[in-house]
Amino acid sequence: MNESVNERSSISSDIGEVEIVNDDMELEDQRFRFIVTYLNIVYGTTLIAFKKAIINNEINRKLIESFFDKPDRNIILIFENSDSLNLLTEFPIQLKSKIICFVKRNETIIEKDIPLKKQIAIAEFTSSSITQLSLFISEILWPILQRRKTISDWPDIVLRNCMENISELTNLLTVINGILRGQTILSIPHEIEFLSKSDYLHVLSHNKTFDGRKIRLLENLIITWKNQIQTVINYDHDPPNNKYYILPNVEIEFWTNRAENLQGIKTQMHSPLVRRLAEVLEISSSNYFSRFRIIFRDIIQALAEAQNIALYLKPLVPILEMIEKVQDIKTISLYFDRLFHTLALVWANSVYNTNIDRFIGLLQQWTNLVILKIRDLLQPNDLFVDTDFDEPIQLINLSLETCLLYKRSYQRRKELLPSYFNDDRQTLYWEIPESKIFERFDHFIDRLKMLKDILATAQECSIYESIELGGIDADELQNILQKVIGDFKSTYAVFHLSDDITNESNLDFLNAYKTFRKIIFAGDERIANILHRCLHPCSSHIKTTNIDDIYRLLRIFGSTLQRNRLKNVINEYTNTLLNIIENALNEDQILFDEYIKDSSSIWLLSMPKLISHYRWIEQLRQRIYNQIEPLKTIDINIKDNDIYKRILEQEKNIQIKLHNFIENINQQWINLFQKENLLHLNEPLLRKENEYYIVNIKSELATALHEVMRLYQIPNLILSPEIEEFYKQIDRFQQQFIDLDYITKSYRHIYDNVLIIEYPLIREELTTIENNLEKASTIVTFNIDTDSPDFIRRLRTTISDFEARFFKSKSNLDDMQRILKHFLKTALFSRGETRQDPLLIVYEKEDRVLKRNNELRDAGLRLQDILKQNKWLLKADADSDIWKAYVDYVDEIVIESLYEIIEYNLNYLLEESDPTLNKRPLFEVQLILDDLDLRFNPTLEFGSANGLYDIVDTLIGNIFRQAAMLPRLAEHSGQKHYQNDLEEMKELNDRRLKIMERLRDTMKEANDWKEEVEDYSYLWLDDRKEHMRQFLLYGRSLEDYELENREHVKETPPSLIQFQNQIDLFQSIYNDIDSWDQTFLFNSWLRVDARPIKRQLLTLVNKWINLYKNYLIDHVTVSLNELELFIKHATDMLQRQVKSDDLKGLIEMMTFLSQVRARQEYTDDMAEPIKDIIELLKSYAYEVPQSIYAMLDELPEKWIIIKKMAIKMKQHIAPLQANQIVNIRNQIIDMEKKQHELRERFLRDAPFRYDTKEPYVGKIICENFDFEY
């Protein structure tokens, strides 16, 4: 069975099956690929994640490389994968996730050619201590106890006790592991492994011999299993009611997990080992076999029940998820019908869900969910934070409505239950008291109603804070009001601090609510007292002026007057209020009567008399409305009051009188209008003043129009037919006035703006318009019976069209200038905007020129289009002289604009290159050393291609060339463009010459400075190696004549002082160059960037300085290293034991002692010169390595020891030398004897006779003659 990453856990891993199967991995080293492959198996680590966390991390990569390449078993790779893959340097104290350890099997390096599984062992450690302990016992401890060699010397009682304790612990850990995973795992001890033998049952059934100990072991195991299984099954007696106010998801999860757990137990009971256990019990006729069968039967029954319940509860899961995702209270009710429909289906079809107690619990759980969701969305405790009460009250009302819909949905589905049962099935009704289901729900509804009452009361009482009382007792009454407000706020503030106020177990809220009601009742009594004291003076002194005070008081207290106690106070003063209103109506009647008697005093000269009367009557009507209408909106019982009835009757009579009066006045004004002749419609439309025309409207006609328009705003006004006809023409008159005003203004506009060059083109059309204007000022009138409107419309159309075309042509000329002035906003070549001291942009001049030329070409096409449009607008003939003269005028406009563009660009260069006006550089060149050649980039040589002079000349040429991009508008002039005209202008050429003259002067100054820099040419021209060679031989550089006669120059090696002088010389040169500025400015506008040459010269000087420094450093390092190697060699040599018979060793030792003696004088005196060199190097800020100081401290002492050891060795080998001298002398004597014998034998036996027949067969003369030396 494959394990997931989270489930896989073991102490050690068999890596025999780990193969590097991914050949396309981008790691060349297969050792890395091996680790990645294993991490992928355990963690799912990808190659990209491994590279990011390990390979790209230098520390981690070096640690893995050390593991591979060093023969050290103490290096262990520990991988952790908590949030990301990590490589640890030590084993963590607390495990957060699974740990993987790679350990070497042997103390060698990891070879690529040898299979890695034979070189590396892998261990895994889980974060669960229980799992780790279980693995330790099963994979390490238990296999150890199975090895015969390990336990061969153990006593039986100790072995048996260990086996029993480990087995018991293993079983316990197995059960605990199952509990942690929510499963029931039957413990199977190691002692029953005998059941796994294939022939055990066969032998047992034939022999009929039973091992009593084994049978008892199996029976005890059955008891253990029974207890485990019975615990699981009996849990059904008290399903998950161990939580307070549980939700339906808990019930659904409980039955789903229970079904899975029982299915797992059933699977374990069906395993081959358990089947054999049952067969053994059956064969052995054990009483526990029947218990085993009972256990199995109980599991089957419990499993069937759990699966059935889980199956029918599953359709409720989508409803549960939808309700949990709801974001507003109103949406919850959309799922109630679906919920109870599903519950009815579960009730009708599930056998096990018809248990009434279980079903009640399920309904309670859904009720708890609805309560919880409403509470979460409502946030009851936050309702008291905001001072705006409308939204919280609306939310509470919505919550109450949702609760009622929930109960109605249940009741409606309860009535429909018979439809869920077939004809052959008996209907099972929900005979459940609703108090059992909705007891908590009803408490929750009561709490919501309390919240609503609190907030509604708070909303009403918030009015008190804005009340400012007046009168004699104002201070006292205001104090009472503030006391009411203070008591209310202190009581209301308690609800801010309360815990969940919708929880029925929160008794503190109930107590606070009772206190709140008492405080509100007491506050109502105080407010009633205030109302009484405010209204009492009105009852004792009945005046009509009091009505506004009473209404104002009632408006101030607003909706609080609907409270019972305050409503009673208002009812007490009802008759007083009605008497005041009745008196006010009597005063209104008196006012009306007086106005009828003397209405002339109300006449307003600024408006018609009828309108004046109408306004006064409207004011009186509004006064009556303000006196009576508020009375109708107050919630007091006055409908059957006699005074109230008299008031309504009196109001009706006054309104009738007002209506009759207006009707009479209307008729009088109509008669008057018919008698007077106010219409002056026979006057001409226009009149001429000087060169212009104005509208000829009389003041009487304007007044008549104004009065009629005002009269028609009066409702129910009857006018004469003449006035009706006049009113119908008002729109006509207004439109005529507007048109005539437009005509006169348009003519004035045209007359004032026409140019001499334009007048010949428009003369004909302008004359026609003037003739019509003259006719309007003499013949055409305003009379209704004439066709003046048509005449005016035609004239307006004509002049409007002409004006639009004429001024469009003028606007086109302005557009031409705007198109060309656009190029004055930015110079063709200008400074950049990205740096603090921007230079002139020349590096992209081709792009800028190309872009500008394209823009100018586009502009030229637009100018041609505009000129064509003007020809059409002015209705001109292209071949006429008048039009050619106009085109020449436009051509001059273009030339002037191009002149301004070129002048702007040239002035820009002049201003930016003028030292008196500008201090910022405009151009920049670099001085560089290029292949032993010092030069400017770009060059400042005159006549050089791509030099600065050529660049600037090209820039100016491009500026003038802008004029060639525009095609000539005056084609009859014979020119294709405008460049020739502009190049002939003296002012522009003078500016061009001035710029180039400035450039030549500035280039000369820069070249003079370059010659000063060339004084340092020896830094790059001289050969440093040859210079150093001469310095080391002669202590200086040879002159030219000395080089020719070098054999006559005496070699004088340099002293340390000479080295110092040379270094100081070049250091002073370095300081001089380093003091240069980064840039040099010539004439304030040409900047030479000296950074490249400065950087190159400093680098060269450093090379010269380092030439001497490195020699000294190498001298010190080589001398000390050579001495250290010699001392190490000397130590080894002088510690050897020279034996008396070891002639070779003696000769080697004598040779080495002569070497020590030969370098003794040099070595004794070398410390001080080296220290002087080090001090000199330190003075130049050279950091001498600590190893040099260590050698200076240690080597002299070691050298002294070497000398002592040499003296001691010399004394030791002196006797051996003497013995060897004696031996040599003896060998010489022996050699001389042997030479004599050989001579005698040779003389005697030598085959030199002429008659010797076989000279080579004779006796060998020198046989066995050995010359040992």
Secondary structure, DSSP 8 states (H G I E B T S, - for coil): ----TTT---SEE-GGG-----TT-S-S-HHHHHHHHHHHHHT---HHHHIIIIITSHHHHHHHHHHHHS--TT--EEEEESSSEEEESS--SS-SS-EEEEEESSSS---SSS-GGGTEEEEEE-S-HHHHHHHHIIIIIHHHHH-HHHHTTS-HHHHHHHHHHHHHHHHHHHHHHHHHTT-------GGGGGGGSTTHHHHHHHH----HHHHHHHHHHHHHHHHHHHHHHHGGGS-STTSTT--HHHHHHHHHHHHHHHHHHHHHHTSHHHHHHHHHHHHTT-THHHHHHHHHHHHHHHHHHHHHHHHHHTTHHHHHHHHHH--SHHHHGGGHHHHHHHHHHHHHH-SGGG-HHHHHHHHHHHHHHHHHHHHHHH-GGGGGT-S--HHHHHHHHHHHHHHHHHHHHHHHHHHTGGGGS-TTS--------HHHHHHHHHHHHHHHHHHHHHHHHHHHHGGGGG----STTHHHHHHHHHHHHHHHHHHHHHHHH-S-TT-TT-HHHHHHHHHHHHHHHHHHHHHHHHHHHHHHHHHHS--TTHHHHHHHHHHHHGGGGGSHHHHHHHHHTHHHHHHHHHHHHHHHHHHHHHHHH--GGG--TTS-HHHHHHHHHHHHHHHHHHHHHHHHHS----TT-HHHHHHHHHHHHHHHHHHHHHHHHHHHHHHHHHHS------SBSEEEETTEEEE---HHHHHHHHHHHHHTTSTT----HHHHHHHHTHHHHHHHHHHHHHHHHHHHHHHHH--TTTHHHHHHHHHHHHHHHHHHTTT-B--TTS-HHHHHHHHHHHHHHHHHHHHHHHHHHHHHHHHHHGGGSS-SS-B-SSSSS--B--TTHHHHHHHHHHHHHHHHHHHHHHHHHHHHHTT--TTSHHHHHHHHHHHHHHHHHHHHHHHHHHHHHHHHT-TTT--S-SEEEEEEEETTEEEEES---TT-TTSHHHHHHHHHHHHHGGGGGS--S-GGGS-SSSHHHHHT-HHHHHHHHHHHHHHHHHHHHHHHHHHHHGGGTHHHHS-HHHHHHHHHHHSS---HHHHHTGGGS------HHHHHHHHHHHHHHHHHHHTS-SEEEETTTEEEE-HHHHHHHHHHHHHHHHHHHHHHHHHHHHHHHHHHHHHHHHHHHHTS---TT-HHHHHHHHHHHHHHHHTHHHHHTSHHHHHHHHHHHHHTT----HHHHHHHHHHHHHHHHHHHHHHHHHHHHHHHHHHHHHHHHHHHHHHHHHHHHHHHHHHHH----TT-S-TTTS--TTTT-----
